[in-house]
Amino acid sequence: MKRRSLISYTTVAATTALALPAFSQTKFPQIKWKMTTSWPKTLNTLFGGAEKICDRVAALTNGRFTITPYQAGEIVGGLEVLDSVQQGTIECGHTCSSYYKGKNSALVFATSVPFGLTAQQQNGWLYHGGGLEAIQKVYTDFNVINFPAGNTGAQMGGWFRQEINTLADLNGLKMRIPGLGGDVMSKLGVNVQVLPSGEIYLALERGVIDAAELSGPYDDHKLGLYKAAKYYYYPGWWEPGPTIDILVNLDAWNKLPKEYQEIFQTAAYETNLNMLAQYDALNSKALLKLMAKDVQFKTFSPEIMEAAQKATFDICEENASQDESFKEVYQQWKKFREQVFNWNKFNELSFAQFSFNNSSS
């Protein structure tokens, strides 16, 4: 499907200023949608992203186009968002595309790939490297169109009830980890579990699972995961810059006036950028809270990191050899990754290596 060009985001302020009088003077239809999400309301940054889209759409249409967000489980389960949107029972949903890799393995690229792109690089690929067009092409098979609508930034490596020092320590470990990262962990001997975010704490606290990853310090602290496991590992190599998507039923999308489509895309774009900024501000504060508790911060050993990286690209190459859809997205993504990594070695890496290690704090 040929995607309409996104609104020029440098003119968002002007669009906002003009929208209210325009919609009060013209006869645009009154439209009411529902939005399901993969998040409990307690995760106010993730669920808050869904709320932000709804609030902005309503504001920019002077209340003519309203969307009501629902937390996971209110209408459908947190991992059933794609199904409900595809079937048209709900018009749109806020979720991670990687949750649905079983339906099409290429959907992992919409979220994040282990040892892949940072949040800034991911946005570069999606908005200016052909990534969004490639993912939207995949979603046409589901009668869905997607837009980036949030990013947590680089994540932590999760909570473990016991220390993990070697590959042998991973064997038989029960861990909550979705997406391609879960496939990698499975290849390394982990018994992978996929649970909605709202079920993680109890499963970890009761010993149903031995480890779990969710996001970063802010969300992890909100869910109290430090109470259920004391070893906090980093880095979150499986999700260096995960994008949250808004999925929209294509039939419902095509019925919208073009003006509403542009406003919806703008609201998603704003949310994508705002969530990343919000997480950076919140995570830095929450990290200090966790440091004040009985939490032991651990880095993954070089043995685990090297094995995980090798397993990642072994899986990608295998998937590409078996699935033409995966191959098409992977080859494009891989080329962009090589180019942007080469550039960021000069600017980002050199700056970070000096500045982060020579901080005055």
Secondary structure, DSSP 8 states (H G I E B T S, - for coil): --------GGGHHHHHHHHHHHHHHS----EEEEEEESS-TTSTTHHHHHHHHHHHHHHHTTTSEEEEEE-TTTSS-TT-HHHHHHHTSSSEEEE-GGGGTTT-GGGHHHH--TT---HHHHHHHHHHSSHHHHHHHHHGGGTEEEEEEEE--S---EEESS---SGGGGTT-EEE--HHHHHHHHHTT-EEE---GGGHHHHHHTTS-SEE--SSHHHHHHTTGGGT--EEEE--TT-SS-EEEEEEEHHHHHHS-HHHHHHHHHHHHHHHHHHHHHHHHHHHHHHHHHHTSS-EEEE--HHHHHHHHHHHHHHHHHHHHH-HHHHHHHHHHHHHHHHHHHHHIIIIIHHHHHHGGG---
